[in-house]
């Protein structure tokens, strides 16, 4: 609910805050997660942490097209 209101420019929050939001979406809403990945600049969060989280989810659902596309974008 708060993701649209998080700053994306100056100022920015700590990367951990953005990562927590992304993880929450990854747990509950793949489409919402993919939207945030497209909308948020990659320098807001630690890319390698998010890539690993997506790869972990793909171990459970290896044919999920949304996750595969998002992983490619990352």
C-alpha positions, 0 to 999 in steps of 0.5 A: 500500500505504501510503495507508490509513496516511497521516494525514488529520487532525492531523497532516497531511503536505505536500500533495505527499505526498498528490498523489504517492500520488494520481498513482500510483493514477491511473497504475495503478488508477482505482477506487483513485484514485476511492476515495481522492478520496472518502475523503480531505478535499480540503484534503490536496492541491492540488485543481487539480493533481489535476484537471489530472492527471485531465483529462490522462488523459481526453484518452487515454480520454475515455469512462472513466466512473470518471474522469469521475465522479471529475472531477465529485467534484473 
